[in-house]
Amino acid sequence: MKQKVNIVWFKRDLRVHDHAPIFEASLSGLPVIPIYVVEPDYWAQPFASRRHWCFINDCLVELNDECIALGQALVIRVGEVTRVFAEILENFDIHTVFAHEETGNAWTFERDKSVIKWCRIHQVNLKEFPNNGVVRKLSNRDDWSKFRNMRMASPLVPTPKKLIPVEALPAGIVPEKDDTLFGSKVPGITQKGGRVAALETLNSFLVERGREYLYRLSAPGPSEKYCSRLSSHLTWGSLSVREVVHAVKHRRGSILDGEAKSWRRNLSAFNSRLSWRCHFNQKLEDQPSIEYQCMHPAFEGMREQQFNEIYFKAWSEGRTGYPFIDACMRNLVHDGWITFRMRAMLVSFASYHLWLDWRKTGYHLARVFTDYEPGIHYSQLQMQSGVTGINTLRIYNPIKQSQEHDPSGDYIKKWVPELSDVSETWIHEPWLMTKELQKKSNCVIGQDYPAPLVDHSSAIKEARAKIGVIRRLKGFKEQADKVYEKLGSRKRPTTKKKSTSNSSVQLRLLD
Ligand SMILES: Cc1cc2nc3c(=O)[nH]c(=O)nc-3n(C[C@H](O)[C@H](O)[C@H](O)COP(=O)(O)OP(=O)(O)OC[C@H]3O[C@@H](n4cnc5c(N)ncnc54)[C@H](O)[C@@H]3O)c2cc1C
């Protein structure tokens, strides 16, 4: 007779702490197979990259140690999930598959549907648990934050005490970081993954680094240290959002009087962002099409036909001729992380100045971000590209950003060494130097460093005009209201402005 077992299927929740599926399975009285499936078809998607895998690989190595300590090693398999489950079914009687609900992208959504179908056909129970702040089958957006906050306030799920092991099931091997299955080599470094790094990062932020969080949040260099840097851990699940919310609450209780004011402000700002995280994931849960369709349908077709491959290549390689843009992109490509403002600026530049479609630029960014989280990613791409219809256009001026966030030019010089000898006066706009000065600064524009791809003022004037035409179309406002009803943040002022021909242009950016 086949041994009766339960499966715990890990996806983007690579931990055993605050993990309802593994806890519930551990209470079932049946042997448990904790499994992670490497799915080659997923890794062939345009958003997936080896950098993600490097982070996941660290997580899996530690997750395996934790599972072994509980009594049953993590089982690793490569292939389609339903095929892997079918192979297990040949030797075991699977009672229930325990898993978290995943708010991923269209590919993972289809895969989850095939798993549901497979379980139904083979009379295997599938028990899915809510993940972080996302509410599945939410009927009304107005109620969302109430549900989310209740979930965050509830106690953490206990860590299982032990897992009953299964008989005779080879554990399998975690593929190496450099396995070709995961695409081309990462050109830089990858943040360390895994539970140990996650807890260290959380702790150092709450005890020390978070002290200057708000003050340093936007500057590209210092933000590397003073932002929490928890995003990749939250994306791949080495920490749950609720664990972080609880840790913040605990930290609040231990703040000493002398430092209370600044710490409280910093922690509140951080907490808000954790809430935004859930809010953006909820958008994708409610409307999966935002991965590939503009939230406001009037913007479909606005940029696609004019995609300029040369501009795209220059932007993605950090060779646009705008020093601050190029420094940020090269920094991002190398490190796999950059702060929010700079992500927004890079997208703004691609979408408005270069008029590139957000879907193609988004794939490039997804691959280089270690923390690629579809819910946040596609919502933010759309917001920063002006295609939601419910947010104010925010076009970043790359020269002003450069002067404000890197006045000395040190950051630019670190990432764009071609400009090392250019003085502070010219570093933000080196093309304004005379030919003689360019020679003296060892940087001849067009030879050592590119001339700007486009002129800032005329490019954004043109972009605004094109978008304005669409925003004034008949029916635009009514459609924007529908987008807001389904996806908008409920922090919007309650007194709505009366509809006028271009009133939607005035909607405030509140997401
Ligand atoms: C175009 C664009 C794409 C983005 N893509 C991603 C992505 O794929 N994955 C991702 O995690 N973040 C994404 N962000 C949001 C944000 O830039 C990162 O979450 C943040 O920089 C991560 O660094 P941190 O963990 O130090 O953040 P902190 O500032 O310390 O914030 C703490 C946590 O709050 C959440 N958070 C912070 N800012 C935001 C935000 N604006 N919206 C939603 N959640 C937020 C993140 O989970 C983050 O880890 C994107 C932003 C833009 C403009």
PDBQT file of the ligand as one rigid body, heavy atoms in Angstrom, charges set to zero:
ROOT
HETATM    1  C1  LIG A 601       9.154  51.484 -11.670  1.00  0.00    +0.000 C 
HETATM    2  C2  LIG A 601       9.237  50.876 -10.305  1.00  0.00    +0.000 A 
HETATM    3  C3  LIG A 601       9.290  49.497 -10.176  1.00  0.00    +0.000 A 
HETATM    4  C4  LIG A 601       9.342  48.919  -8.912  1.00  0.00    +0.000 A 
HETATM    5  N1  LIG A 601       9.417  47.562  -8.841  1.00  0.00    +0.000 NA
HETATM    6  C5  LIG A 601       9.489  46.961  -7.628  1.00  0.00    +0.000 A 
HETATM    7  C6  LIG A 601       9.590  45.554  -7.531  1.00  0.00    +0.000 A 
HETATM    8  O1  LIG A 601       9.608  44.841  -8.540  1.00  0.00    +0.000 OA
HETATM    9  N2  LIG A 601       9.685  45.011  -6.293  1.00  0.00    +0.000 N 
HETATM   10  C7  LIG A 601       9.654  45.777  -5.156  1.00  0.00    +0.000 A 
HETATM   11  O2  LIG A 601       9.742  45.228  -4.052  1.00  0.00    +0.000 OA
HETATM   12  N3  LIG A 601       9.527  47.115  -5.242  1.00  0.00    +0.000 NA
HETATM   13  C8  LIG A 601       9.462  47.737  -6.421  1.00  0.00    +0.000 A 
HETATM   14  N4  LIG A 601       9.358  49.107  -6.500  1.00  0.00    +0.000 N 
HETATM   15  C9  LIG A 601       9.111  49.885  -5.264  1.00  0.00    +0.000 C 
HETATM   16  C10 LIG A 601      10.343  50.395  -4.490  1.00  0.00    +0.000 C 
HETATM   17  O3  LIG A 601      11.207  51.082  -5.310  1.00  0.00    +0.000 OA
HETATM   18  C11 LIG A 601      11.071  49.266  -3.760  1.00  0.00    +0.000 C 
HETATM   19  O4  LIG A 601      10.164  48.492  -3.014  1.00  0.00    +0.000 OA
HETATM   20  C12 LIG A 601      12.112  49.778  -2.782  1.00  0.00    +0.000 C 
HETATM   21  O5  LIG A 601      13.022  50.628  -3.425  1.00  0.00    +0.000 OA
HETATM   22  C13 LIG A 601      12.833  48.596  -2.166  1.00  0.00    +0.000 C 
HETATM   23  O6  LIG A 601      13.850  48.984  -1.285  1.00  0.00    +0.000 OA
HETATM   24  P1  LIG A 601      13.705  48.792   0.289  1.00  0.00    +0.000 P 
HETATM   25  O7  LIG A 601      13.312  47.406   0.625  1.00  0.00    +0.000 OA
HETATM   26  O8  LIG A 601      14.952  49.295   0.924  1.00  0.00    +0.000 OA
HETATM   27  O9  LIG A 601      12.479  49.733   0.582  1.00  0.00    +0.000 OA
HETATM   28  P2  LIG A 601      12.013  50.545   1.840  1.00  0.00    +0.000 P 
HETATM   29  O10 LIG A 601      11.941  51.980   1.474  1.00  0.00    +0.000 OA
HETATM   30  O11 LIG A 601      12.810  50.204   3.040  1.00  0.00    +0.000 OA
HETATM   31  O12 LIG A 601      10.497  50.075   2.017  1.00  0.00    +0.000 OA
HETATM   32  C14 LIG A 601      10.124  48.904   2.763  1.00  0.00    +0.000 C 
HETATM   33  C15 LIG A 601       9.302  47.982   1.902  1.00  0.00    +0.000 C 
HETATM   34  O13 LIG A 601       8.102  48.632   1.505  1.00  0.00    +0.000 OA
HETATM   35  C16 LIG A 601       7.747  48.257   0.178  1.00  0.00    +0.000 C 
HETATM   36  N5  LIG A 601       7.780  49.455  -0.669  1.00  0.00    +0.000 N 
HETATM   37  C17 LIG A 601       8.637  50.488  -0.611  1.00  0.00    +0.000 A 
HETATM   38  N6  LIG A 601       8.315  51.417  -1.528  1.00  0.00    +0.000 NA
HETATM   39  C18 LIG A 601       7.228  50.958  -2.161  1.00  0.00    +0.000 A 
HETATM   40  C19 LIG A 601       6.411  51.460  -3.207  1.00  0.00    +0.000 A 
HETATM   41  N7  LIG A 601       6.634  52.642  -3.758  1.00  0.00    +0.000 N 
HETATM   42  N8  LIG A 601       5.380  50.717  -3.613  1.00  0.00    +0.000 NA
HETATM   43  C20 LIG A 601       5.100  49.519  -3.055  1.00  0.00    +0.000 A 
HETATM   44  N9  LIG A 601       5.838  48.993  -2.057  1.00  0.00    +0.000 NA
HETATM   45  C21 LIG A 601       6.888  49.695  -1.622  1.00  0.00    +0.000 A 
HETATM   46  C22 LIG A 601       8.792  47.241  -0.282  1.00  0.00    +0.000 C 
HETATM   47  O14 LIG A 601       8.322  45.948  -0.036  1.00  0.00    +0.000 OA
HETATM   48  C23 LIG A 601       9.971  47.558   0.609  1.00  0.00    +0.000 C 
HETATM   49  O15 LIG A 601      10.807  46.454   0.829  1.00  0.00    +0.000 OA
HETATM   50  C24 LIG A 601       9.319  49.729  -7.752  1.00  0.00    +0.000 A 
HETATM   51  C25 LIG A 601       9.270  51.114  -7.897  1.00  0.00    +0.000 A 
HETATM   52  C26 LIG A 601       9.233  51.682  -9.152  1.00  0.00    +0.000 A 
HETATM   53  C27 LIG A 601       9.194  53.168  -9.283  1.00  0.00    +0.000 C 
ENDROOT
TORSDOF 0
